[in-house]
Amino acid sequence: MAGNAKKSVPDKSYLNLRQRLELLRSQLDNERVTFKPQWRDLADYILPRRPRFFVTDVNKGDRRNQKILDTTPTMAARTLSAGMMSGVTSPARPWFRLTISDRELAEDGEVKMWLDAVQNIISTSFLKSNLYNVLPIIYGDMGVFGTSCMFVEEDFTGEVMKFHPFPIGSYMISQNEKLKVDTFYREFQMTVRQMIEKFGYDTPGGEIQWDRFSTGVKSLYEKSQLETWVGVAHAITKNKDYDETKLQSKFKKYSSTYYERGTMGSANNTLSDLDQTTYLSQSGFDYFPALAPRWEVTGEDVYGTNCPGMVALGDVKQLQNGERKALQAIEKSINPPMTGPSSLRNQSASLLPGDITYLDVNSGQQGFRPAYEIRFDIGAMESKQAQVRDRISKAFFEDLFLMMASSDRRQITATEVDERREEKMLALGPVLERINDDLLDPLLDIAFKIHVDQGLLPEPPEKIRGSDLKIEYLSIMAQAQKIVGIGGVDRFAAFIGQHAQIDPSVLDKYDMDQAADVYADMTAVPPSIVRTDEAVAAMRQQRAEQQAQQQKLAAMEQMAGAAKDLSAAKTDDESALTQILGNPDIVTGR
């Protein structure tokens, strides 16, 4: 029956991989297109050289800051980037720590030392890599555009890992049902020489694998046009053929595909002319290597919103417009439009200092004078502009990141500084949580896996095999979130100390050992300087044995002194000693 007929579903199985990726590209571009106008505005007024909306934007040195007269927004974005870097992932101090969920095992000495060793190895690899050059760019893009992205790649040249930041506008992303980014597509350019170096060889010094390249690239190579730019696409998607029991790259969780999209500037080498089954590289990852942290996400949106740049965009435009108007008013005040008699029409008039313009003024006629009076109140204008600059500064959290530098320490106590810092840092709490979820958690997971795969980590203790590792963050901002708990420990210790002066038995309620462990954990004290419970127990046992030995020696010394006194006593007089010596039953203890 017609009413029971099943609706036909379009069959996409006839599409090859390249066609499916091109279809994916068009779908992702439709999702991204509405964000582009705002990104362009943010770029024009704050970071004009950061985005890349066209693949041909590479290596363009043209001036792009024509809309920026006041650099306050750009400097605010720079302060935010540096402040996030130093406050969240400073290379100058530990910003993460590894532990395990089992609290009892986490306090085990052997486990603590292993976790500390792993943390130090990963931290050293981060220092050796380019991570700390890339993270400020990531934080800057998050703050201005709401979204940023970087690629994590395993490195076998001694750096273990390397990282690549992508300009906003050059990539597209999508997310799964858990709203986690799991799809990445990027369009960019490479020179012929770069393509050959990256994709052309299976082994160093081997022959170029020309079956991976188009005839156009091969022709350019043969003509020694090695610096010609070629369009390339890179797609990372979930692998429909994923099989965790197989080791080949084509069965990994995520597939990674590079392919050509055409030679830039060549009308004869378009996408349709390329071999539709040729791929520069086909590989896979056990993890998703494109980390895309976002400042704030609304509902099911893929790209970030409500970042400082978007919040301040209206003020930024007002600031630039006000600055332009102020400059025009000053220019008109200094060099106003002039009026004069018609007799000067064919004569030159000079406005240079000290010059003379000869003018015959007839009755009822005015001389050479300004067309209108300019009474510009520059003080009021500057006051208004200062308000706008202050709002921009607050939107970018400059008052937080520069608070310590701008505070007058002579007029503010350390406690007040801490309280003000905590209050301001708590405003960034939701952002820090998103950074942890979108950036730092997956970054550390990937780093740990890469180190395990390369055999760079020591063997874990048998007692924690199969346990889940947990990440704790120790940065300045993470510690600010914990400061409330530290204050509670301090207040409880002070309370116990005060009441112990009245009733010492209240100390029975205070576990000093546990308090020391909790305080060390909250303040991120290195495990190597905190003794384990086993070491403390052994020290106390040794101390008790030493005290018992000292008491025994003291008793023996006391007995020896008594014996010496007895030996020096006279035995010819009647005394207790003579009675003892004369009575064998007393001597023998009968």
Helices and strands as residue ranges (DSSP letters): G 2-4, H 17-32, H 36-45, G 55-57, H 72-88, E 96-100, H 103-106, H 109-128, H 131-145, E 150-154, E 161-165, E 171-175, E 181-191, H 192-199, G 210-212, H 215-222, E 229-238, G 249-251, E 254-263, G 271-273, E 281-285, E 290-291, H 308-334, E 338-339, G 342-344, E 369-370, H 378-395, H 398-401, H 403-406, H 414-426, H 429-435, I 436-440, H 441-453, G 462-464, E 469-473, H 476-500, G 504-509, H 512-522, G 527-529, H 533-567, H 576-582, H 584-588
